[in-house]
Amino acid sequence: MNDRNSSPPLGADGSILDRIVLRKMQEVAEAKQLVSIQDLEDEAYFKRTPLSFKEFLLAEDRTGIIAEFKRRSPSKGLINGVADVAEVTQAYNNAGASALSVLTDVDFFGGKRDDLLMARKENDIPILRKDFIIDEYQILEAKAWGADIILLIASILTPQQIIDFGKFAQNLGLNVLLEVHNLAELERSICPNLNAIGVNNRNLADFTVDIQTSFDLVNKIPNEFLKISESAISDPKIIKELKIAGFNGFLIGENFMKTDDPGKAIKEFVAEM
């Protein structure tokens, strides 16, 4: 394990993101006491070969949508407290999603490890472990739980951490999605050890959204990386515009999860695309 630069930069404004990261540091420390690295490496899924994010994202019979299973969020509170992860993720898959995103953050998003394990058991498309990764231990967890993709959030990591975590994940066969919110984050975070770069249209400091962020940054992302637009996508017409602009993938969560039937919601959304 490499704990170099393991403390992420924190703002002094006490933002939601800062609180999440502080809690995550406690959570990881607790997890390390409960489950050893050897235990993670002994898990059956640790030995599986992760699926190719690129292959599924660009497949002609897929939509480019990364469909998210999310119960709650700090900005919206409870989004969907009754949805069944197996049922919803299978419906996403059947509707043509290129990948699944499964929240595993417990305190702020109502996620859990078992959601990822169940999604993996029921689906044969790539799965993103959606969480706030600040330690290599979490990357080992992702592999052990059956994830194919990990998320690195530029705003909570140093450039050196992004390099180290990206390399560590890719050495395990995992795909790496870097998330940025502005040009400064993008420019300081680009490194070879990434597969995709996502533009989050949500400001994680105040949780407001603006789709224009994606259009502003798409041409700043080198073409060697898959380009993903994340959040604030509620209209199929926007996907057409994002595709024309150069995006390959579209992470959508709340738009489907806030309905009574997320599986039906994605099916209708895809029909309009």
PLY file of the C-alpha trace (Angstrom):
ply
format ascii 1.0
element vertex 273
property float x
property float y
property float z
element edge 272
property int vertex1
property int vertex2
end_header
0.00 0.00 0.00
1.24 3.46 -0.82
-0.05 6.14 1.58
2.06 8.93 0.12
0.09 12.18 -0.10
-2.89 10.41 1.44
-4.45 13.57 2.91
-6.57 15.33 0.30
-6.68 19.14 0.14
-9.60 20.49 2.16
-11.17 23.90 1.87
-11.76 26.08 4.92
-15.39 26.79 4.11
-16.85 23.67 5.71
-18.56 22.72 2.45
-20.51 19.49 2.01
-17.58 18.09 0.04
-15.19 18.80 2.92
-17.51 17.04 5.36
-17.80 14.05 3.02
-14.02 13.74 2.72
-13.46 14.03 6.47
-16.03 11.30 7.08
-14.49 9.20 4.31
-11.10 9.32 6.01
-12.69 7.93 9.19
-14.62 5.34 7.19
-11.51 4.05 5.41
-9.57 3.82 8.67
-12.42 1.79 10.19
-12.66 -0.48 7.12
-8.93 -1.25 7.27
-9.36 -2.48 10.84
-12.23 -4.77 9.85
-11.11 -6.17 6.49
-7.46 -6.78 5.64
-5.95 -6.33 2.20
-5.45 -10.08 2.09
-9.16 -10.57 2.77
-10.00 -8.29 -0.16
-7.57 -10.10 -2.45
-9.15 -13.42 -1.47
-12.62 -12.33 -2.67
-13.84 -14.18 -5.78
-14.46 -10.98 -7.77
-10.89 -9.83 -7.15
-9.74 -12.48 -9.60
-12.16 -11.52 -12.41
-10.97 -9.49 -15.40
-12.78 -6.13 -15.44
-14.80 -5.27 -18.54
-13.57 -2.61 -20.97
-15.31 0.72 -20.37
-14.35 1.91 -23.86
-15.70 -1.17 -25.59
-19.16 -0.83 -24.04
-19.31 2.96 -24.21
-18.63 2.98 -27.95
-20.65 -0.15 -28.81
-23.22 0.54 -31.53
-25.92 -1.44 -29.73
-25.48 0.66 -26.57
-26.58 4.22 -25.79
-23.54 5.77 -24.15
-25.60 6.27 -20.99
-23.99 5.47 -17.65
-27.13 4.87 -15.60
-26.84 5.48 -11.88
-28.40 3.77 -8.90
-28.63 6.42 -6.18
-30.94 6.46 -3.17
-30.25 9.94 -1.83
-27.94 12.94 -2.13
-26.86 15.82 0.11
-28.61 18.33 -2.15
-31.90 16.51 -2.76
-32.22 14.36 0.35
-34.13 11.13 -0.27
-34.50 10.48 -4.01
-35.77 6.90 -3.98
-35.96 4.81 -0.84
-37.80 1.81 -2.27
-36.02 0.93 -5.52
-34.51 -2.55 -5.76
-30.92 -2.48 -7.01
-31.14 -5.77 -8.92
-34.39 -4.84 -10.63
-33.33 -1.28 -11.52
-29.85 -2.10 -12.78
-31.15 -4.98 -14.92
-33.73 -2.60 -16.42
-30.96 -0.07 -17.13
-28.92 -2.79 -18.81
-31.88 -4.01 -20.87
-32.65 -0.46 -22.00
-29.18 -0.17 -23.53
-27.09 1.49 -20.83
-23.39 1.26 -21.65
-22.43 1.08 -17.98
-23.87 1.28 -14.50
-22.89 3.66 -11.72
-23.54 2.42 -8.20
-23.14 4.65 -5.15
-21.30 3.00 -2.25
-21.08 6.05 0.05
-23.24 5.25 3.08
-23.65 8.44 5.09
-24.33 11.02 2.39
-25.79 8.99 -0.50
-27.39 5.97 1.20
-25.23 3.54 -0.77
-23.58 0.35 0.38
-21.20 -2.39 -0.68
-24.05 -4.87 -1.14
-25.61 -2.64 -3.83
-22.48 -3.01 -5.94
-22.24 -6.74 -5.26
-25.88 -7.25 -6.29
-25.50 -5.12 -9.43
-22.44 -7.16 -10.38
-24.23 -10.44 -9.81
-27.13 -9.44 -12.08
-25.33 -7.62 -14.94
-22.65 -8.18 -17.55
-21.85 -4.55 -18.41
-19.20 -2.33 -16.77
-19.94 -0.98 -13.29
-18.52 2.21 -11.84
-17.94 2.28 -8.10
-19.24 5.80 -7.38
-17.57 7.03 -4.23
-15.02 9.50 -2.89
-11.71 7.71 -3.29
-8.92 9.06 -1.10
-6.94 5.88 -0.46
-5.61 2.91 -2.46
-7.48 0.63 -0.06
-10.77 1.78 -1.64
-9.47 0.78 -5.06
-8.77 -2.72 -3.75
-12.32 -2.74 -2.35
-13.71 -1.76 -5.76
-11.89 -4.66 -7.40
-13.00 -7.10 -4.69
-16.63 -5.99 -4.99
-16.74 -6.53 -8.76
-16.40 -2.97 -10.07
-14.84 -2.34 -13.49
-14.35 1.43 -13.17
-13.26 3.69 -10.33
-13.91 7.41 -9.98
-11.17 9.89 -9.10
-12.49 13.35 -8.18
-9.93 16.02 -9.02
-11.19 18.51 -6.45
-10.36 16.23 -3.49
-7.06 14.83 -4.76
-3.58 16.17 -5.43
-2.13 15.74 -8.93
0.31 13.17 -7.50
-2.54 11.19 -5.95
-4.34 11.11 -9.30
-1.19 9.71 -10.95
-0.61 7.17 -8.16
-4.23 6.03 -7.84
-4.68 5.85 -11.62
-1.59 3.70 -12.01
-2.57 1.50 -9.06
-6.08 0.94 -10.48
-4.93 0.24 -14.02
-2.38 -2.27 -12.73
-5.37 -4.12 -11.25
-7.09 -4.03 -14.64
-9.60 -1.37 -13.58
-10.74 1.51 -15.80
-10.20 5.01 -14.40
-12.66 7.89 -14.75
-11.35 11.29 -13.67
-14.00 13.85 -12.72
-13.37 17.58 -13.12
-15.54 20.63 -12.56
-13.55 23.40 -14.26
-10.58 24.11 -16.51
-8.11 24.54 -13.64
-8.90 21.07 -12.30
-8.63 19.58 -15.76
-5.28 21.16 -16.56
-3.63 20.13 -13.31
-5.02 16.59 -13.34
-4.45 15.18 -16.84
-2.04 12.25 -16.75
-1.51 9.05 -18.76
-3.09 6.77 -16.12
-6.70 7.58 -17.01
-9.22 6.03 -19.40
-11.91 8.68 -19.33
-12.44 12.26 -18.21
-15.83 13.32 -16.95
-17.09 16.87 -16.69
-19.40 17.15 -13.69
-21.95 19.86 -14.40
-22.72 19.97 -10.68
-20.75 22.35 -8.48
-19.81 20.15 -5.51
-19.40 23.15 -3.23
-23.03 24.31 -3.50
-24.56 21.52 -5.66
-25.96 23.86 -8.33
-25.88 22.49 -11.90
-25.06 24.03 -15.28
-24.83 21.90 -18.45
-22.79 24.66 -20.10
-19.79 23.44 -18.10
-19.58 20.40 -20.40
-19.73 22.44 -23.59
-17.06 24.80 -22.25
-14.60 22.01 -21.44
-15.13 19.33 -24.10
-12.49 20.65 -26.49
-9.99 21.07 -23.66
-10.02 17.31 -23.00
-7.39 15.47 -25.09
-9.00 13.12 -27.62
-7.04 10.13 -26.30
-9.51 9.97 -23.39
-13.18 9.01 -23.44
-15.25 12.13 -22.75
-18.14 11.92 -20.29
-20.74 14.53 -19.34
-22.11 14.06 -15.83
-25.22 15.43 -14.07
-27.88 17.93 -15.21
-28.92 15.69 -18.13
-32.71 15.40 -18.11
-33.61 15.91 -21.79
-32.76 13.42 -24.57
-32.15 16.39 -26.89
-29.23 17.44 -24.69
-27.55 14.09 -25.38
-27.71 14.75 -29.12
-26.04 18.13 -28.57
-23.41 16.64 -26.27
-22.63 13.92 -28.85
-22.18 16.52 -31.57
-19.89 18.46 -29.22
-17.70 15.36 -28.82
-18.88 13.48 -25.73
-18.93 9.67 -25.73
-20.80 9.04 -22.49
-23.52 10.56 -20.33
-23.88 9.85 -16.63
-27.52 10.08 -15.58
-28.80 9.29 -12.11
-31.35 11.50 -10.49
-33.46 11.84 -13.64
-34.31 8.13 -13.58
-34.12 7.46 -9.84
-36.57 10.22 -8.87
-39.39 8.40 -10.70
-41.56 5.57 -9.36
-40.11 3.24 -12.01
-36.49 4.07 -12.97
-36.41 1.19 -15.47
-39.44 2.55 -17.32
-37.97 6.06 -17.15
-34.74 5.08 -18.92
-36.66 3.07 -21.53
-38.79 6.10 -22.40
-35.73 8.37 -22.36
-33.84 6.10 -24.78
-36.87 5.88 -27.08
-36.73 9.68 -27.44
-32.99 9.82 -28.14
0 1
1 2
2 3
3 4
4 5
5 6
6 7
7 8
8 9
9 10
10 11
11 12
12 13
13 14
14 15
15 16
16 17
17 18
18 19
19 20
20 21
21 22
22 23
23 24
24 25
25 26
26 27
27 28
28 29
29 30
30 31
31 32
32 33
33 34
34 35
35 36
36 37
37 38
38 39
39 40
40 41
41 42
42 43
43 44
44 45
45 46
46 47
47 48
48 49
49 50
50 51
51 52
52 53
53 54
54 55
55 56
56 57
57 58
58 59
59 60
60 61
61 62
62 63
63 64
64 65
65 66
66 67
67 68
68 69
69 70
70 71
71 72
72 73
73 74
74 75
75 76
76 77
77 78
78 79
79 80
80 81
81 82
82 83
83 84
84 85
85 86
86 87
87 88
88 89
89 90
90 91
91 92
92 93
93 94
94 95
95 96
96 97
97 98
98 99
99 100
100 101
101 102
102 103
103 104
104 105
105 106
106 107
107 108
108 109
109 110
110 111
111 112
112 113
113 114
114 115
115 116
116 117
117 118
118 119
119 120
120 121
121 122
122 123
123 124
124 125
125 126
126 127
127 128
128 129
129 130
130 131
131 132
132 133
133 134
134 135
135 136
136 137
137 138
138 139
139 140
140 141
141 142
142 143
143 144
144 145
145 146
146 147
147 148
148 149
149 150
150 151
151 152
152 153
153 154
154 155
155 156
156 157
157 158
158 159
159 160
160 161
161 162
162 163
163 164
164 165
165 166
166 167
167 168
168 169
169 170
170 171
171 172
172 173
173 174
174 175
175 176
176 177
177 178
178 179
179 180
180 181
181 182
182 183
183 184
184 185
185 186
186 187
187 188
188 189
189 190
190 191
191 192
192 193
193 194
194 195
195 196
196 197
197 198
198 199
199 200
200 201
201 202
202 203
203 204
204 205
205 206
206 207
207 208
208 209
209 210
210 211
211 212
212 213
213 214
214 215
215 216
216 217
217 218
218 219
219 220
220 221
221 222
222 223
223 224
224 225
225 226
226 227
227 228
228 229
229 230
230 231
231 232
232 233
233 234
234 235
235 236
236 237
237 238
238 239
239 240
240 241
241 242
242 243
243 244
244 245
245 246
246 247
247 248
248 249
249 250
250 251
251 252
252 253
253 254
254 255
255 256
256 257
257 258
258 259
259 260
260 261
261 262
262 263
263 264
264 265
265 266
266 267
267 268
268 269
269 270
270 271
271 272
